[in-house]
Amino acid sequence: MILHIEHDPERGRFQARVEGHLCVADYRLADGVMHMHHTEVPSALEGRGIAAALVRAALAHAREHGHRVNPQCSYVRTYMRRHPETASLQA
């Protein structure tokens, strides 16, 4: 599946519409730290890697812009723990 992930910096959100459903990874940016506080994929779409793709896009954005990441969302914490290459981003 190819996702079209959009970044909405005004809302602090990475998002994708899949089969009419909105999937999101929300953050708040403060002092160069992306506080990632919410990831949501509707249950009908779970298990397709959508949340992982959203988080991967958010972390790539953080790396590209020199931001650190505070993984407040349990999904983001688990993702970062399972992907040690993201450890250098952690605030």
C-alpha positions as CSV (number, residue, x, y, z in Angstrom):
1,M,0.0,0.0,0.0
2,I,1.3,3.5,-0.9
3,L,0.3,6.2,1.6
4,H,0.1,9.8,0.8
5,I,1.3,11.4,4.1
6,E,0.7,15.1,4.5
7,H,2.3,17.3,7.1
8,D,0.1,20.0,8.5
9,P,2.5,22.1,10.7
10,E,-0.3,24.5,11.8
11,R,-2.1,21.6,13.4
12,G,1.1,19.8,14.4
13,R,0.1,16.7,12.6
14,F,1.2,14.1,10.1
15,Q,-1.9,12.6,8.4
16,A,-3.1,10.3,5.7
17,R,-6.6,9.4,4.4
18,V,-7.1,5.7,3.9
19,E,-10.4,4.4,2.6
20,G,-12.0,7.6,3.7
21,H,-10.6,7.4,7.2
22,L,-8.3,10.0,8.7
23,C,-5.1,8.5,10.3
24,V,-2.9,10.9,12.4
25,A,0.3,11.3,14.3
26,D,0.0,14.5,16.4
27,Y,2.8,16.6,18.0
28,R,3.5,19.9,19.6
29,L,6.7,21.7,18.8
30,A,8.4,23.7,21.6
31,D,12.0,24.8,21.8
32,G,13.1,22.5,19.1
33,V,11.4,19.4,20.6
34,M,8.6,17.6,18.9
35,H,6.4,16.3,21.7
36,M,4.6,13.4,20.0
37,H,1.5,12.9,22.0
38,H,-1.1,11.1,19.9
39,T,-1.2,8.5,17.1
40,E,-4.5,7.2,15.8
41,V,-5.5,4.8,13.1
42,P,-9.2,3.6,13.0
43,S,-9.6,0.0,14.1
44,A,-10.8,-1.0,10.6
45,L,-7.3,-0.1,9.3
46,E,-5.1,-1.5,12.1
47,G,-2.3,-3.9,11.2
48,R,-1.5,-2.3,7.8
49,G,1.6,-0.4,9.0
50,I,-0.2,3.0,8.7
51,A,0.8,4.2,12.2
52,A,4.4,3.2,11.6
53,A,4.5,5.1,8.3
54,L,3.1,8.2,10.0
55,V,5.6,8.0,12.8
56,R,8.5,7.3,10.4
57,A,7.5,10.4,8.4
58,A,7.4,12.5,11.6
59,L,10.8,11.2,12.8
60,A,12.3,11.9,9.4
61,H,11.0,15.4,9.5
62,A,12.4,15.9,13.0
63,R,15.8,14.6,11.8
64,E,15.8,16.8,8.7
65,H,15.0,19.9,10.8
66,G,17.3,19.3,13.7
67,H,14.4,18.6,16.2
68,R,14.6,16.3,19.1
69,V,11.6,14.0,19.9
70,N,9.8,13.5,23.2
71,P,7.7,10.3,22.6
72,Q,4.8,10.9,24.9
73,C,2.5,8.6,22.9
74,S,2.9,4.9,23.9
75,Y,3.0,3.9,20.2
76,V,5.8,6.3,19.4
77,R,7.8,5.1,22.4
78,T,7.4,1.5,21.3
79,Y,8.3,2.4,17.7
80,M,11.5,4.2,18.8
81,R,12.5,1.4,21.1
82,R,12.1,-1.1,18.2
83,H,14.1,1.1,15.9
84,P,17.4,1.9,17.6
85,E,18.4,4.1,14.7
86,T,16.0,6.7,16.1
87,A,17.6,6.8,19.5
88,S,19.7,9.9,18.7
89,L,16.4,11.9,18.2
90,Q,15.1,11.2,21.7
91,A,14.9,14.3,23.9
